[in-house]
Amino acid sequence: MAGDAHAEVSSARMHVDGYAEGDDERLRIIQEDMENKDGRMKLLKVQDGVEIFSGHMKDSNLVLIMGKGTIEAPVGEVNELFADFERLMQVSDAMYIHNSGFDKPIDSEHSLSYGRYRMPKLIANRDFLWLSHGPITRDGNIHFCIARSTEHPHYPPVPGFVRGSLLISGYVWKPNQENPEHTDMCMLLQVDPKGWIPTFVVNMTASDSAMNLARINKYLKAQRAKK
């Protein structure tokens, strides 16, 4: 058993070594998309205080979704939520199948994560295996957590699920300048669901992912009200 655990970490470590080399560049690209200086991301709507944008990467036809909003809780409470994988998944993602995933630390900044997701009727459920970097802090007050799909010999595709691919996934948050008890947050997501799935379902589920911010805000507000 100890040998299996060592092999698992070693395999994940090799993936991280290659992944970490591009971390800074990946974060820079995500931040540029979030700033939207080139206007590539178009505002779709504002819902429950979340601005939802849609666009495309230059080399892909898959929809790229961005959400921007303010979390009515301080950065410390946001950090605590992001440090608790299962709680974060249950709170933020309406499609996540509760207790279906895991988050296994590889080193102080990276982890190997897995989750299963329930799709609409007549469409096969999806699962994802990904490498996470974060949550960590840069420049004193900018916090982030970014991820992308990976493969691992110990976690092959599961019967009954289609293994999707996270192409871009990232959250960046920092204290609100006007109210330090609030947190400005932005998320970016591009998913290739693989397999057969209608375009309208891809776009619908991608757009709903931006509402993760509203669900996080609702949860943290409720937690504060209990104190």
DRENPA-3360 file (N, C-alpha, C; in nm, 2 decimals, always signed):
BEGIN
1 = MAGDAHAE = +0.08/-0.12/+0.00/+0.00/+0.00/+0.00/+0.09/+0.13/+0.00 ~ +0.19/+0.12/+0.08/+0.28/+0.24/+0.09/+0.35/+0.26/-0.05 ~ +0.38/+0.15/-0.11/+0.45/+0.16/-0.25/+0.35/+0.22/-0.35 ~ +0.22/+0.18/-0.34/+0.12/+0.24/-0.43/+0.11/+0.39/-0.41 ~ +0.10/+0.43/-0.28/+0.09/+0.57/-0.25/+0.21/+0.65/-0.30 ~ +0.33/+0.59/-0.29/+0.45/+0.66/-0.33/+0.45/+0.67/-0.49 ~ +0.40/+0.57/-0.55/+0.40/+0.57/-0.70/+0.29/+0.67/-0.75 ~ +0.18/+0.68/-0.67/+0.08/+0.78/-0.71/+0.13/+0.92/-0.70;
9 = VSSARMHV = +0.20/+0.95/-0.59/+0.26/+1.09/-0.57/+0.37/+1.11/-0.67 ~ +0.45/+1.02/-0.70/+0.56/+1.04/-0.79/+0.51/+1.07/-0.93 ~ +0.40/+0.99/-0.97/+0.34/+1.02/-1.10/+0.28/+1.16/-1.11 ~ +0.21/+1.19/-1.00/+0.15/+1.33/-1.00/+0.26/+1.43/-1.00 ~ +0.37/+1.41/-0.93/+0.48/+1.50/-0.92/+0.53/+1.53/-1.06 ~ +0.55/+1.43/-1.14/+0.60/+1.45/-1.28/+0.51/+1.54/-1.35 ~ +0.37/+1.53/-1.34/+0.28/+1.61/-1.40/+0.29/+1.76/-1.35 ~ +0.31/+1.77/-1.22/+0.32/+1.90/-1.16/+0.45/+1.98/-1.21;
17 = DGYAEGDD = +0.56/+1.90/-1.22/+0.68/+1.97/-1.27/+0.67/+2.03/-1.40 ~ +0.60/+1.96/-1.49/+0.57/+2.02/-1.62/+0.47/+2.13/-1.62 ~ +0.37/+2.11/-1.53/+0.26/+2.21/-1.52/+0.31/+2.34/-1.45 ~ +0.40/+2.33/-1.35/+0.44/+2.45/-1.28/+0.52/+2.54/-1.36 ~ +0.59/+2.48/-1.46/+0.67/+2.57/-1.55/+0.59/+2.68/-1.62 ~ +0.46/+2.65/-1.64/+0.38/+2.74/-1.71/+0.29/+2.82/-1.62 ~ +0.30/+2.80/-1.49/+0.21/+2.86/-1.39/+0.20/+3.02/-1.41 ~ +0.31/+3.08/-1.41/+0.31/+3.23/-1.42/+0.25/+3.28/-1.55;
25 = ERLRIIQE = +0.29/+3.21/-1.66/+0.23/+3.25/-1.79/+0.08/+3.22/-1.79 ~ +0.04/+3.11/-1.73/-0.10/+3.07/-1.73/-0.18/+3.18/-1.65 ~ -0.13/+3.22/-1.54/-0.19/+3.32/-1.45/-0.20/+3.45/-1.52 ~ -0.09/+3.49/-1.59/-0.09/+3.61/-1.67/-0.20/+3.61/-1.77 ~ -0.21/+3.50/-1.85/-0.32/+3.50/-1.95/-0.46/+3.51/-1.89 ~ -0.48/+3.44/-1.78/-0.61/+3.45/-1.71/-0.64/+3.59/-1.66 ~ -0.54/+3.66/-1.61/-0.56/+3.79/-1.56/-0.59/+3.89/-1.67 ~ -0.52/+3.87/-1.79/-0.55/+3.95/-1.91/-0.69/+3.93/-1.96;
33 = DMENKDGR = -0.73/+3.81/-1.96/-0.87/+3.78/-2.00/-0.97/+3.84/-1.90 ~ -0.94/+3.84/-1.77/-1.03/+3.90/-1.67/-1.03/+4.05/-1.69 ~ -0.92/+4.11/-1.72/-0.92/+4.26/-1.74/-0.99/+4.30/-1.87 ~ -0.99/+4.21/-1.97/-1.07/+4.22/-2.09/-1.04/+4.35/-2.16 ~ -0.91/+4.39/-2.17/-0.87/+4.51/-2.23/-0.90/+4.51/-2.38 ~ -0.89/+4.39/-2.44/-0.92/+4.38/-2.59/-1.06/+4.37/-2.63 ~ -1.15/+4.36/-2.53/-1.29/+4.36/-2.55/-1.34/+4.23/-2.61 ~ -1.26/+4.12/-2.60/-1.29/+3.99/-2.66/-1.41/+3.93/-2.58;
41 = MKLLKVQD = -1.42/+3.95/-2.45/-1.52/+3.90/-2.37/-1.65/+3.99/-2.37 ~ -1.76/+3.94/-2.42/-1.88/+4.02/-2.43/-1.98/+4.00/-2.32 ~ -2.03/+4.10/-2.26/-2.12/+4.09/-2.15/-2.25/+4.02/-2.20 ~ -2.29/+3.91/-2.14/-2.41/+3.84/-2.17/-2.53/+3.90/-2.09 ~ -2.51/+3.91/-1.95/-2.61/+3.95/-1.86/-2.55/+3.97/-1.73 ~ -2.63/+4.03/-1.64/-2.60/+4.05/-1.50/-2.71/+3.98/-1.42 ~ -2.67/+3.88/-1.34/-2.76/+3.80/-1.26/-2.72/+3.78/-1.12 ~ -2.80/+3.82/-1.03/-2.77/+3.81/-0.88/-2.64/+3.87/-0.85;
49 = GVEIFSGH = -2.61/+3.99/-0.91/-2.49/+4.06/-0.88/-2.37/+4.01/-0.95 ~ -2.38/+3.91/-1.04/-2.27/+3.86/-1.11/-2.27/+3.90/-1.26 ~ -2.17/+3.97/-1.31/-2.16/+4.00/-1.45/-2.10/+3.88/-1.52 ~ -2.18/+3.83/-1.62/-2.14/+3.71/-1.70/-2.10/+3.75/-1.84 ~ -1.98/+3.71/-1.87/-1.92/+3.74/-2.00/-1.90/+3.61/-2.08 ~ -1.90/+3.62/-2.21/-1.87/+3.51/-2.30/-1.78/+3.55/-2.41 ~ -1.69/+3.46/-2.45/-1.60/+3.49/-2.56/-1.54/+3.35/-2.60 ~ -1.43/+3.37/-2.68/-1.36/+3.25/-2.74/-1.21/+3.27/-2.74;
57 = MKDSNLVL = -1.14/+3.17/-2.71/-0.99/+3.18/-2.73/-0.96/+3.18/-2.88 ~ -0.85/+3.23/-2.92/-0.82/+3.25/-3.06/-0.81/+3.11/-3.13 ~ -0.77/+3.01/-3.06/-0.75/+2.88/-3.12/-0.86/+2.78/-3.09 ~ -0.97/+2.82/-3.04/-1.08/+2.73/-3.00/-1.22/+2.79/-3.03 ~ -1.31/+2.70/-3.07/-1.45/+2.74/-3.08/-1.53/+2.72/-2.96 ~ -1.47/+2.66/-2.86/-1.54/+2.63/-2.73/-1.56/+2.76/-2.66 ~ -1.68/+2.78/-2.60/-1.71/+2.90/-2.53/-1.62/+2.92/-2.41 ~ -1.58/+3.04/-2.38/-1.50/+3.08/-2.27/-1.59/+3.17/-2.18;
65 = IMGKGTIE = -1.61/+3.14/-2.06/-1.70/+3.21/-1.97/-1.63/+3.28/-1.86 ~ -1.67/+3.40/-1.83/-1.61/+3.48/-1.72/-1.72/+3.54/-1.64 ~ -1.70/+3.53/-1.51/-1.79/+3.59/-1.41/-1.72/+3.68/-1.32 ~ -1.78/+3.80/-1.29/-1.72/+3.90/-1.20/-1.83/+3.94/-1.10 ~ -1.78/+3.95/-0.97/-1.88/+3.99/-0.87/-1.81/+4.02/-0.74 ~ -1.88/+4.06/-0.64/-1.83/+4.10/-0.51/-1.89/+4.00/-0.41 ~ -1.80/+3.94/-0.33/-1.84/+3.85/-0.23/-1.85/+3.93/-0.10 ~ -1.97/+3.92/-0.03/-1.99/+4.00/+0.09/-1.93/+3.93/+0.21;
73 = APVGEVNE = -1.80/+3.91/+0.20/-1.72/+3.85/+0.31/-1.58/+3.88/+0.29 ~ -1.50/+3.89/+0.40/-1.36/+3.93/+0.38/-1.28/+3.82/+0.31 ~ -1.16/+3.85/+0.27/-1.07/+3.76/+0.20/-1.04/+3.64/+0.28 ~ -1.02/+3.65/+0.41/-0.99/+3.54/+0.50/-1.09/+3.43/+0.49 ~ -1.22/+3.47/+0.49/-1.33/+3.37/+0.49/-1.34/+3.30/+0.35 ~ -1.31/+3.38/+0.25/-1.30/+3.32/+0.11/-1.19/+3.22/+0.11 ~ -1.07/+3.25/+0.16/-0.96/+3.16/+0.16/-0.99/+3.03/+0.23 ~ -1.06/+3.04/+0.35/-1.10/+2.92/+0.42/-1.19/+2.83/+0.34;
81 = LFADFERL = -1.28/+2.89/+0.27/-1.37/+2.81/+0.18/-1.29/+2.74/+0.07 ~ -1.20/+2.81/+0.01/-1.13/+2.75/-0.10/-1.03/+2.64/-0.05 ~ -0.99/+2.65/+0.07/-0.90/+2.55/+0.13/-0.98/+2.42/+0.17 ~ -1.11/+2.42/+0.16/-1.19/+2.30/+0.19/-1.26/+2.25/+0.06 ~ -1.19/+2.16/+0.00/-1.23/+2.11/-0.14/-1.38/+2.07/-0.14 ~ -1.42/+1.98/-0.06/-1.56/+1.92/-0.07/-1.66/+2.03/-0.04 ~ -1.63/+2.11/+0.06/-1.73/+2.22/+0.09/-1.74/+2.32/-0.02 ~ -1.63/+2.36/-0.08/-1.63/+2.45/-0.19/-1.71/+2.39/-0.31;
89 = MQVSDAMY = -1.68/+2.27/-0.34/-1.75/+2.21/-0.45/-1.90/+2.20/-0.43 ~ -1.94/+2.16/-0.31/-2.09/+2.15/-0.28/-2.15/+2.29/-0.28 ~ -2.08/+2.39/-0.23/-2.14/+2.52/-0.23/-2.15/+2.59/-0.36 ~ -2.04/+2.57/-0.44/-2.03/+2.66/-0.56/-2.09/+2.59/-0.69 ~ -2.08/+2.46/-0.70/-2.12/+2.40/-0.83/-2.25/+2.32/-0.82 ~ -2.35/+2.37/-0.88/-2.48/+2.30/-0.88/-2.48/+2.16/-0.94 ~ -2.39/+2.14/-1.03/-2.39/+2.01/-1.10/-2.30/+1.90/-1.03 ~ -2.22/+1.95/-0.94/-2.13/+1.85/-0.87/-2.21/+1.75/-0.79;
97 = IHNSGFDK = -2.17/+1.62/-0.80/-2.23/+1.51/-0.73/-2.16/+1.51/-0.59 ~ -2.23/+1.53/-0.49/-2.17/+1.55/-0.35/-2.09/+1.42/-0.31 ~ -1.98/+1.45/-0.25/-1.89/+1.34/-0.20/-1.84/+1.25/-0.31 ~ -1.83/+1.30/-0.44/-1.78/+1.21/-0.55/-1.64/+1.24/-0.58 ~ -1.58/+1.34/-0.51/-1.45/+1.38/-0.55/-1.34/+1.37/-0.45 ~ -1.22/+1.42/-0.48/-1.11/+1.42/-0.38/-1.02/+1.53/-0.42 ~ -0.93/+1.57/-0.33/-0.83/+1.67/-0.35/-0.71/+1.62/-0.27 ~ -0.61/+1.57/-0.35/-0.49/+1.51/-0.28/-0.37/+1.60/-0.30;
105 = PIDSEHSL = -0.32/+1.65/-0.19/-0.20/+1.74/-0.20/-0.08/+1.67/-0.26 ~ -0.01/+1.74/-0.34/+0.12/+1.69/-0.40/+0.24/+1.76/-0.34 ~ +0.22/+1.89/-0.32/+0.32/+1.97/-0.25/+0.25/+2.09/-0.18 ~ +0.32/+2.19/-0.14/+0.25/+2.29/-0.06/+0.16/+2.38/-0.15 ~ +0.17/+2.37/-0.28/+0.09/+2.46/-0.37/+0.01/+2.38/-0.47 ~ +0.03/+2.26/-0.49/-0.04/+2.18/-0.59/-0.11/+2.06/-0.54 ~ -0.22/+2.02/-0.60/-0.29/+1.91/-0.57/-0.35/+1.84/-0.69 ~ -0.38/+1.71/-0.67/-0.45/+1.63/-0.78/-0.60/+1.62/-0.73;
113 = SYGRYRMP = -0.69/+1.67/-0.82/-0.83/+1.68/-0.78/-0.92/+1.60/-0.88 ~ -1.03/+1.56/-0.83/-1.13/+1.48/-0.91/-1.27/+1.51/-0.87 ~ -1.36/+1.51/-0.97/-1.50/+1.53/-0.93/-1.59/+1.48/-1.04 ~ -1.72/+1.44/-1.00/-1.82/+1.39/-1.09/-1.93/+1.49/-1.10 ~ -2.00/+1.50/-1.22/-2.10/+1.61/-1.24/-2.22/+1.55/-1.31 ~ -2.33/+1.59/-1.26/-2.46/+1.54/-1.31/-2.51/+1.62/-1.42 ~ -2.53/+1.56/-1.54/-2.58/+1.64/-1.66/-2.73/+1.62/-1.67 ~ -2.79/+1.71/-1.76/-2.93/+1.70/-1.78/-2.97/+1.56/-1.83;
121 = KLIANRDF = -3.10/+1.52/-1.83/-3.15/+1.39/-1.87/-3.11/+1.36/-2.01 ~ -3.08/+1.24/-2.04/-3.05/+1.18/-2.17/-2.90/+1.21/-2.21 ~ -2.83/+1.28/-2.12/-2.69/+1.31/-2.15/-2.60/+1.25/-2.04 ~ -2.50/+1.18/-2.09/-2.41/+1.11/-1.99/-2.34/+1.20/-1.89 ~ -2.34/+1.16/-1.77/-2.27/+1.24/-1.67/-2.12/+1.25/-1.70 ~ -2.06/+1.36/-1.65/-1.92/+1.38/-1.68/-1.83/+1.37/-1.55 ~ -1.71/+1.34/-1.57/-1.61/+1.35/-1.46/-1.49/+1.42/-1.51 ~ -1.41/+1.47/-1.42/-1.29/+1.55/-1.45/-1.18/+1.51/-1.35;
129 = LWLSHGPI = -1.06/+1.51/-1.40/-0.94/+1.49/-1.32/-0.85/+1.61/-1.35 ~ -0.80/+1.68/-1.25/-0.73/+1.80/-1.28/-0.62/+1.83/-1.18 ~ -0.52/+1.91/-1.22/-0.42/+1.96/-1.13/-0.45/+2.10/-1.09 ~ -0.45/+2.12/-0.96/-0.48/+2.26/-0.91/-0.35/+2.32/-0.86 ~ -0.34/+2.45/-0.88/-0.24/+2.53/-0.82/-0.30/+2.64/-0.73 ~ -0.29/+2.63/-0.60/-0.35/+2.72/-0.51/-0.46/+2.65/-0.43 ~ -0.52/+2.73/-0.34/-0.52/+2.88/-0.34/-0.39/+2.93/-0.27 ~ -0.33/+3.03/-0.34/-0.21/+3.09/-0.28/-0.22/+3.24/-0.31;
137 = TRDGNIHF = -0.13/+3.32/-0.25/-0.13/+3.46/-0.25/-0.01/+3.52/-0.33 ~ -0.03/+3.61/-0.41/+0.08/+3.68/-0.48/+0.07/+3.83/-0.45 ~ +0.18/+3.90/-0.45/+0.18/+4.04/-0.43/+0.11/+4.09/-0.31 ~ +0.10/+4.01/-0.21/+0.04/+4.06/-0.08/-0.11/+4.04/-0.07 ~ -0.18/+4.08/-0.18/-0.33/+4.08/-0.16/-0.41/+4.02/-0.28 ~ -0.34/+3.96/-0.37/-0.40/+3.89/-0.49/-0.40/+3.74/-0.46 ~ -0.51/+3.68/-0.46/-0.52/+3.54/-0.43/-0.57/+3.47/-0.55 ~ -0.52/+3.35/-0.58/-0.57/+3.28/-0.69/-0.57/+3.13/-0.68;
145 = CIARSTEH = -0.65/+3.06/-0.76/-0.65/+2.92/-0.77/-0.68/+2.88/-0.91 ~ -0.58/+2.82/-0.98/-0.60/+2.79/-1.12/-0.59/+2.63/-1.14 ~ -0.64/+2.58/-1.25/-0.64/+2.44/-1.27/-0.65/+2.41/-1.42 ~ -0.60/+2.29/-1.45/-0.62/+2.23/-1.59/-0.63/+2.08/-1.57 ~ -0.69/+2.02/-1.67/-0.71/+1.87/-1.67/-0.57/+1.80/-1.69 ~ -0.57/+1.68/-1.63/-0.45/+1.60/-1.65/-0.49/+1.45/-1.66 ~ -0.39/+1.37/-1.67/-0.42/+1.22/-1.67/-0.33/+1.16/-1.56 ~ -0.38/+1.04/-1.51/-0.30/+0.98/-1.41/-0.34/+0.83/-1.42;
153 = PHYPPVPG = -0.23/+0.74/-1.42/-0.26/+0.60/-1.44/-0.34/+0.54/-1.33 ~ -0.35/+0.60/-1.21/-0.43/+0.54/-1.10/-0.58/+0.59/-1.11 ~ -0.61/+0.68/-1.20/-0.74/+0.73/-1.21/-0.79/+0.74/-1.36 ~ -0.81/+0.63/-1.42/-0.85/+0.62/-1.56/-1.00/+0.66/-1.57 ~ -1.05/+0.68/-1.69/-1.19/+0.71/-1.71/-1.28/+0.60/-1.64 ~ -1.39/+0.65/-1.58/-1.48/+0.56/-1.50/-1.60/+0.52/-1.59 ~ -1.64/+0.39/-1.59/-1.76/+0.35/-1.66/-1.88/+0.43/-1.62 ~ -1.96/+0.47/-1.71/-2.08/+0.55/-1.68/-2.06/+0.70/-1.68;
161 = FVRGSLLI = -1.93/+0.74/-1.70/-1.90/+0.88/-1.70/-1.81/+0.91/-1.83 ~ -1.83/+1.02/-1.88/-1.75/+1.07/-1.99/-1.64/+1.16/-1.93 ~ -1.52/+1.14/-1.95/-1.41/+1.22/-1.90/-1.39/+1.35/-1.98 ~ -1.43/+1.46/-1.92/-1.42/+1.59/-1.98/-1.29/+1.65/-1.96 ~ -1.26/+1.77/-2.02/-1.13/+1.83/-2.01/-1.15/+1.98/-1.97 ~ -1.08/+2.02/-1.86/-1.07/+2.16/-1.82/-0.96/+2.22/-1.90 ~ -0.99/+2.31/-1.99/-0.89/+2.38/-2.07/-0.84/+2.50/-1.99 ~ -0.93/+2.58/-1.94/-0.89/+2.69/-1.85/-0.98/+2.69/-1.74;
169 = SGYVWKPN = -0.93/+2.71/-1.62/-1.01/+2.72/-1.50/-0.93/+2.81/-1.40 ~ -0.99/+2.92/-1.35/-0.92/+3.00/-1.26/-1.01/+3.09/-1.18 ~ -0.98/+3.11/-1.06/-1.04/+3.21/-0.97/-0.93/+3.31/-0.93 ~ -0.96/+3.44/-0.93/-0.87/+3.54/-0.87/-0.95/+3.63/-0.78 ~ -0.90/+3.66/-0.66/-0.98/+3.74/-0.57/-0.89/+3.83/-0.49 ~ -0.94/+3.95/-0.45/-0.87/+4.04/-0.37/-0.96/+4.13/-0.29 ~ -0.91/+4.20/-0.19/-1.00/+4.28/-0.10/-1.06/+4.39/-0.19 ~ -1.19/+4.42/-0.16/-1.26/+4.53/-0.22/-1.20/+4.66/-0.17;
177 = QENPEHTD = -1.16/+4.75/-0.26/-1.09/+4.87/-0.22/-1.18/+4.96/-0.13 ~ -1.31/+4.96/-0.15/-1.40/+5.05/-0.08/-1.45/+4.99/+0.05 ~ -1.45/+4.86/+0.06/-1.50/+4.79/+0.18/-1.41/+4.66/+0.20 ~ -1.31/+4.67/+0.29/-1.22/+4.56/+0.32/-1.29/+4.43/+0.37 ~ -1.42/+4.45/+0.41/-1.50/+4.33/+0.46/-1.56/+4.26/+0.34 ~ -1.54/+4.31/+0.22/-1.59/+4.24/+0.10/-1.47/+4.20/+0.01 ~ -1.50/+4.11/-0.08/-1.39/+4.06/-0.17/-1.44/+4.06/-0.31 ~ -1.36/+4.12/-0.40/-1.38/+4.12/-0.54/-1.33/+3.99/-0.60;
185 = MCMLLQVD = -1.41/+3.92/-0.68/-1.37/+3.79/-0.73/-1.41/+3.78/-0.88 ~ -1.32/+3.71/-0.95/-1.34/+3.69/-1.09/-1.31/+3.54/-1.12 ~ -1.39/+3.48/-1.20/-1.36/+3.34/-1.24/-1.36/+3.33/-1.40 ~ -1.28/+3.24/-1.45/-1.27/+3.21/-1.59/-1.28/+3.06/-1.61 ~ -1.35/+3.02/-1.71/-1.37/+2.87/-1.74/-1.39/+2.84/-1.88 ~ -1.31/+2.75/-1.93/-1.34/+2.69/-2.06/-1.33/+2.54/-2.05 ~ -1.43/+2.47/-2.09/-1.44/+2.33/-2.07/-1.47/+2.26/-2.21 ~ -1.40/+2.15/-2.23/-1.44/+2.06/-2.34/-1.51/+1.94/-2.28;
193 = PKGWIPTF = -1.64/+1.93/-2.29/-1.71/+1.82/-2.22/-1.69/+1.68/-2.29 ~ -1.63/+1.68/-2.41/-1.61/+1.55/-2.48/-1.74/+1.48/-2.51 ~ -1.73/+1.37/-2.58/-1.84/+1.29/-2.61/-1.95/+1.37/-2.69 ~ -2.07/+1.32/-2.69/-2.18/+1.38/-2.75/-2.26/+1.47/-2.65 ~ -2.28/+1.60/-2.69/-2.35/+1.69/-2.61/-2.40/+1.81/-2.69 ~ -2.52/+1.84/-2.69/-2.57/+1.95/-2.78/-2.50/+2.08/-2.74 ~ -2.48/+2.17/-2.84/-2.42/+2.30/-2.82/-2.49/+2.38/-2.72 ~ -2.62/+2.38/-2.72/-2.70/+2.46/-2.63/-2.68/+2.42/-2.48;
201 = VVNMTASD = -2.66/+2.29/-2.46/-2.63/+2.24/-2.33/-2.49/+2.28/-2.28 ~ -2.39/+2.28/-2.37/-2.26/+2.32/-2.34/-2.26/+2.47/-2.30 ~ -2.33/+2.55/-2.38/-2.34/+2.69/-2.35/-2.42/+2.72/-2.22 ~ -2.52/+2.64/-2.20/-2.61/+2.67/-2.08/-2.53/+2.63/-1.95 ~ -2.46/+2.52/-1.95/-2.39/+2.48/-1.83/-2.26/+2.57/-1.81 ~ -2.20/+2.61/-1.92/-2.09/+2.70/-1.91/-2.13/+2.83/-1.85 ~ -2.24/+2.89/-1.89/-2.29/+3.01/-1.84/-2.32/+3.00/-1.69 ~ -2.38/+2.89/-1.66/-2.42/+2.87/-1.52/-2.30/+2.86/-1.43;
209 = SAMNLARI = -2.18/+2.82/-1.48/-2.06/+2.81/-1.40/-2.02/+2.95/-1.34 ~ -2.06/+3.06/-1.41/-2.03/+3.19/-1.36/-2.11/+3.22/-1.24 ~ -2.22/+3.15/-1.22/-2.30/+3.17/-1.10/-2.24/+3.11/-0.98 ~ -2.13/+3.04/-1.00/-2.06/+2.99/-0.88/-2.03/+3.11/-0.78 ~ -2.00/+3.22/-0.84/-1.98/+3.34/-0.76/-2.10/+3.38/-0.67 ~ -2.22/+3.37/-0.73/-2.34/+3.41/-0.65/-2.36/+3.30/-0.55 ~ -2.34/+3.17/-0.58/-2.36/+3.07/-0.48/-2.26/+3.08/-0.36 ~ -2.13/+3.12/-0.40/-2.03/+3.14/-0.29/-2.07/+3.25/-0.20;
217 = NKYLKAQR = -2.12/+3.36/-0.27/-2.16/+3.48/-0.19/-2.28/+3.45/-0.10 ~ -2.38/+3.38/-0.15/-2.49/+3.34/-0.07/-2.45/+3.26/+0.05 ~ -2.36/+3.16/+0.03/-2.32/+3.07/+0.14/-2.25/+3.15/+0.24 ~ -2.15/+3.23/+0.20/-2.07/+3.30/+0.30/-2.15/+3.41/+0.38 ~ -2.25/+3.47/+0.31/-2.34/+3.56/+0.38/-2.42/+3.49/+0.48 ~ -2.47/+3.37/+0.45/-2.54/+3.30/+0.55/-2.46/+3.25/+0.66 ~ -2.33/+3.22/+0.64/-2.24/+3.18/+0.74/-2.21/+3.29/+0.84 ~ -2.20/+3.41/+0.78/-2.18/+3.53/+0.86/-2.30/+3.57/+0.95;
225 = AKK = -2.42/+3.54/+0.89/-2.54/+3.58/+0.97/-2.56/+3.49/+1.09 ~ -2.49/+3.37/+1.09/-2.51/+3.28/+1.20/-2.42/+3.32/+1.32 ~ -2.32/+3.40/+1.29/-2.22/+3.43/+1.39/-2.28/+3.53/+1.49;
% end
